[in-house]
Amino acid sequence: MQEPVTTFEVNGQVIWAKRMKAGLSVGELAAQTGISDSYVRKLERGLRKHMGPGPYLRMRTVLRANATELLLDPTEDPGIREEVK
């Protein structure tokens, strides 16, 4: 029996805020995490929410985030979050 693939549901607003605090462009973050610029933008805008373990861990490292800081809070109502532009 195969085990399900683990993904991490991330909070795009937090990724955006951490990227801005780190002074990184979308392209720089993408290059350092091994994902595309387009995917970073979609994550930050909330159009994509899931990341595989490898990219997630690289993003945590680059953004100097703790184990849960980039994760979407399951108790948060997604309808009340502001869109990141």
CNS distance restraints for C-alpha pairs under 8 A (distance, minus, plus):
assign (resid   6 and name CA) (resid  52 and name CA) 6.68 0.50 0.50
assign (resid   6 and name CA) (resid  53 and name CA) 6.81 0.50 0.50
assign (resid   7 and name CA) (resid  50 and name CA) 5.92 0.50 0.50
assign (resid   7 and name CA) (resid  51 and name CA) 5.38 0.50 0.50
assign (resid   7 and name CA) (resid  52 and name CA) 4.69 0.50 0.50
assign (resid   7 and name CA) (resid  53 and name CA) 6.13 0.50 0.50
assign (resid   8 and name CA) (resid  49 and name CA) 7.89 0.50 0.50
assign (resid   8 and name CA) (resid  50 and name CA) 5.33 0.50 0.50
assign (resid   8 and name CA) (resid  51 and name CA) 5.17 0.50 0.50
assign (resid   8 and name CA) (resid  52 and name CA) 6.34 0.50 0.50
assign (resid   8 and name CA) (resid  53 and name CA) 6.98 0.50 0.50
assign (resid   8 and name CA) (resid  56 and name CA) 7.11 0.50 0.50
assign (resid   8 and name CA) (resid  71 and name CA) 6.96 0.50 0.50
assign (resid   9 and name CA) (resid  49 and name CA) 5.24 0.50 0.50
assign (resid   9 and name CA) (resid  50 and name CA) 4.55 0.50 0.50
assign (resid   9 and name CA) (resid  51 and name CA) 6.59 0.50 0.50
assign (resid   9 and name CA) (resid  71 and name CA) 5.75 0.50 0.50
assign (resid   9 and name CA) (resid  72 and name CA) 5.73 0.50 0.50
assign (resid  10 and name CA) (resid  43 and name CA) 7.66 0.50 0.50
assign (resid  10 and name CA) (resid  49 and name CA) 5.30 0.50 0.50
assign (resid  10 and name CA) (resid  50 and name CA) 6.16 0.50 0.50
assign (resid  10 and name CA) (resid  51 and name CA) 7.26 0.50 0.50
assign (resid  10 and name CA) (resid  70 and name CA) 5.49 0.50 0.50
assign (resid  10 and name CA) (resid  71 and name CA) 4.15 0.50 0.50
assign (resid  10 and name CA) (resid  72 and name CA) 4.73 0.50 0.50
assign (resid  11 and name CA) (resid  15 and name CA) 6.52 0.50 0.50
assign (resid  11 and name CA) (resid  43 and name CA) 7.69 0.50 0.50
assign (resid  11 and name CA) (resid  44 and name CA) 7.53 0.50 0.50
assign (resid  11 and name CA) (resid  46 and name CA) 7.29 0.50 0.50
assign (resid  11 and name CA) (resid  49 and name CA) 6.98 0.50 0.50
assign (resid  11 and name CA) (resid  70 and name CA) 5.68 0.50 0.50
assign (resid  11 and name CA) (resid  71 and name CA) 5.38 0.50 0.50
assign (resid  11 and name CA) (resid  72 and name CA) 4.43 0.50 0.50
assign (resid  11 and name CA) (resid  73 and name CA) 7.70 0.50 0.50
assign (resid  12 and name CA) (resid  16 and name CA) 6.11 0.50 0.50
assign (resid  12 and name CA) (resid  43 and name CA) 5.10 0.50 0.50
assign (resid  12 and name CA) (resid  44 and name CA) 3.78 0.50 0.50
assign (resid  12 and name CA) (resid  45 and name CA) 5.93 0.50 0.50
assign (resid  12 and name CA) (resid  46 and name CA) 5.40 0.50 0.50
assign (resid  12 and name CA) (resid  49 and name CA) 7.32 0.50 0.50
assign (resid  12 and name CA) (resid  70 and name CA) 7.83 0.50 0.50
assign (resid  12 and name CA) (resid  84 and name CA) 7.80 0.50 0.50
assign (resid  13 and name CA) (resid  17 and name CA) 6.14 0.50 0.50
assign (resid  13 and name CA) (resid  44 and name CA) 5.77 0.50 0.50
assign (resid  13 and name CA) (resid  45 and name CA) 7.29 0.50 0.50
assign (resid  13 and name CA) (resid  46 and name CA) 7.77 0.50 0.50
assign (resid  13 and name CA) (resid  83 and name CA) 7.89 0.50 0.50
assign (resid  13 and name CA) (resid  84 and name CA) 6.20 0.50 0.50
assign (resid  14 and name CA) (resid  18 and name CA) 6.02 0.50 0.50
assign (resid  14 and name CA) (resid  44 and name CA) 7.92 0.50 0.50
assign (resid  14 and name CA) (resid  69 and name CA) 7.64 0.50 0.50
assign (resid  14 and name CA) (resid  70 and name CA) 5.99 0.50 0.50
assign (resid  15 and name CA) (resid  19 and name CA) 6.02 0.50 0.50
assign (resid  15 and name CA) (resid  43 and name CA) 7.85 0.50 0.50
assign (resid  15 and name CA) (resid  44 and name CA) 6.18 0.50 0.50
assign (resid  15 and name CA) (resid  63 and name CA) 7.97 0.50 0.50
assign (resid  15 and name CA) (resid  70 and name CA) 6.28 0.50 0.50
assign (resid  16 and name CA) (resid  20 and name CA) 6.14 0.50 0.50
assign (resid  16 and name CA) (resid  44 and name CA) 5.54 0.50 0.50
assign (resid  16 and name CA) (resid  84 and name CA) 7.80 0.50 0.50
assign (resid  17 and name CA) (resid  21 and name CA) 6.13 0.50 0.50
assign (resid  18 and name CA) (resid  22 and name CA) 6.10 0.50 0.50
assign (resid  18 and name CA) (resid  63 and name CA) 6.03 0.50 0.50
assign (resid  19 and name CA) (resid  23 and name CA) 6.26 0.50 0.50
assign (resid  19 and name CA) (resid  24 and name CA) 5.50 0.50 0.50
assign (resid  19 and name CA) (resid  25 and name CA) 7.35 0.50 0.50
assign (resid  19 and name CA) (resid  26 and name CA) 7.92 0.50 0.50
assign (resid  19 and name CA) (resid  29 and name CA) 7.36 0.50 0.50
assign (resid  19 and name CA) (resid  63 and name CA) 6.44 0.50 0.50
assign (resid  20 and name CA) (resid  24 and name CA) 6.12 0.50 0.50
assign (resid  20 and name CA) (resid  25 and name CA) 7.68 0.50 0.50
assign (resid  22 and name CA) (resid  63 and name CA) 6.80 0.50 0.50
assign (resid  24 and name CA) (resid  28 and name CA) 5.78 0.50 0.50
assign (resid  24 and name CA) (resid  29 and name CA) 6.16 0.50 0.50
assign (resid  25 and name CA) (resid  29 and name CA) 6.30 0.50 0.50
assign (resid  26 and name CA) (resid  30 and name CA) 6.07 0.50 0.50
assign (resid  26 and name CA) (resid  37 and name CA) 5.95 0.50 0.50
assign (resid  26 and name CA) (resid  40 and name CA) 6.64 0.50 0.50
assign (resid  26 and name CA) (resid  41 and name CA) 7.15 0.50 0.50
assign (resid  27 and name CA) (resid  31 and name CA) 6.06 0.50 0.50
assign (resid  27 and name CA) (resid  36 and name CA) 7.88 0.50 0.50
assign (resid  27 and name CA) (resid  37 and name CA) 5.45 0.50 0.50
assign (resid  28 and name CA) (resid  32 and name CA) 6.15 0.50 0.50
assign (resid  29 and name CA) (resid  33 and name CA) 6.09 0.50 0.50
assign (resid  29 and name CA) (resid  37 and name CA) 7.99 0.50 0.50
assign (resid  29 and name CA) (resid  40 and name CA) 7.77 0.50 0.50
assign (resid  29 and name CA) (resid  59 and name CA) 7.73 0.50 0.50
assign (resid  29 and name CA) (resid  62 and name CA) 7.49 0.50 0.50
assign (resid  30 and name CA) (resid  34 and name CA) 5.82 0.50 0.50
assign (resid  30 and name CA) (resid  35 and name CA) 5.01 0.50 0.50
assign (resid  30 and name CA) (resid  36 and name CA) 5.39 0.50 0.50
assign (resid  30 and name CA) (resid  37 and name CA) 5.30 0.50 0.50
assign (resid  30 and name CA) (resid  40 and name CA) 6.40 0.50 0.50
assign (resid  31 and name CA) (resid  35 and name CA) 6.60 0.50 0.50
assign (resid  31 and name CA) (resid  36 and name CA) 7.36 0.50 0.50
assign (resid  31 and name CA) (resid  37 and name CA) 7.98 0.50 0.50
assign (resid  32 and name CA) (resid  58 and name CA) 7.66 0.50 0.50
assign (resid  32 and name CA) (resid  59 and name CA) 7.88 0.50 0.50
assign (resid  32 and name CA) (resid  62 and name CA) 6.99 0.50 0.50
assign (resid  33 and name CA) (resid  55 and name CA) 5.94 0.50 0.50
assign (resid  33 and name CA) (resid  58 and name CA) 5.19 0.50 0.50
assign (resid  33 and name CA) (resid  59 and name CA) 5.47 0.50 0.50
assign (resid  33 and name CA) (resid  62 and name CA) 7.22 0.50 0.50
assign (resid  34 and name CA) (resid  55 and name CA) 6.80 0.50 0.50
assign (resid  35 and name CA) (resid  39 and name CA) 6.64 0.50 0.50
assign (resid  35 and name CA) (resid  40 and name CA) 7.23 0.50 0.50
assign (resid  35 and name CA) (resid  55 and name CA) 7.05 0.50 0.50
assign (resid  36 and name CA) (resid  40 and name CA) 6.48 0.50 0.50
assign (resid  37 and name CA) (resid  41 and name CA) 6.30 0.50 0.50
assign (resid  38 and name CA) (resid  42 and name CA) 6.22 0.50 0.50
assign (resid  39 and name CA) (resid  43 and name CA) 6.11 0.50 0.50
assign (resid  39 and name CA) (resid  48 and name CA) 7.64 0.50 0.50
assign (resid  40 and name CA) (resid  44 and name CA) 6.18 0.50 0.50
assign (resid  41 and name CA) (resid  45 and name CA) 6.18 0.50 0.50
assign (resid  42 and name CA) (resid  46 and name CA) 6.04 0.50 0.50
assign (resid  42 and name CA) (resid  47 and name CA) 4.90 0.50 0.50
assign (resid  42 and name CA) (resid  48 and name CA) 5.34 0.50 0.50
assign (resid  43 and name CA) (resid  47 and name CA) 6.02 0.50 0.50
assign (resid  43 and name CA) (resid  48 and name CA) 4.84 0.50 0.50
assign (resid  43 and name CA) (resid  49 and name CA) 5.82 0.50 0.50
assign (resid  44 and name CA) (resid  84 and name CA) 6.67 0.50 0.50
assign (resid  45 and name CA) (resid  83 and name CA) 6.38 0.50 0.50
assign (resid  45 and name CA) (resid  84 and name CA) 5.32 0.50 0.50
assign (resid  45 and name CA) (resid  85 and name CA) 6.69 0.50 0.50
assign (resid  46 and name CA) (resid  83 and name CA) 7.61 0.50 0.50
assign (resid  46 and name CA) (resid  84 and name CA) 7.94 0.50 0.50
assign (resid  51 and name CA) (resid  55 and name CA) 6.53 0.50 0.50
assign (resid  51 and name CA) (resid  56 and name CA) 5.72 0.50 0.50
assign (resid  52 and name CA) (resid  56 and name CA) 6.00 0.50 0.50
assign (resid  53 and name CA) (resid  57 and name CA) 6.01 0.50 0.50
assign (resid  54 and name CA) (resid  58 and name CA) 6.26 0.50 0.50
assign (resid  55 and name CA) (resid  59 and name CA) 6.02 0.50 0.50
assign (resid  56 and name CA) (resid  60 and name CA) 6.17 0.50 0.50
assign (resid  57 and name CA) (resid  61 and name CA) 6.21 0.50 0.50
assign (resid  58 and name CA) (resid  62 and name CA) 6.16 0.50 0.50
assign (resid  59 and name CA) (resid  63 and name CA) 5.97 0.50 0.50
assign (resid  60 and name CA) (resid  64 and name CA) 5.64 0.50 0.50
assign (resid  60 and name CA) (resid  65 and name CA) 4.87 0.50 0.50
assign (resid  60 and name CA) (resid  66 and name CA) 6.90 0.50 0.50
assign (resid  60 and name CA) (resid  67 and name CA) 7.63 0.50 0.50
assign (resid  60 and name CA) (resid  70 and name CA) 7.40 0.50 0.50
assign (resid  61 and name CA) (resid  65 and name CA) 6.56 0.50 0.50
assign (resid  65 and name CA) (resid  69 and name CA) 5.83 0.50 0.50
assign (resid  65 and name CA) (resid  70 and name CA) 6.88 0.50 0.50
assign (resid  66 and name CA) (resid  70 and name CA) 7.78 0.50 0.50
assign (resid  72 and name CA) (resid  76 and name CA) 7.80 0.50 0.50
assign (resid  77 and name CA) (resid  81 and name CA) 7.28 0.50 0.50
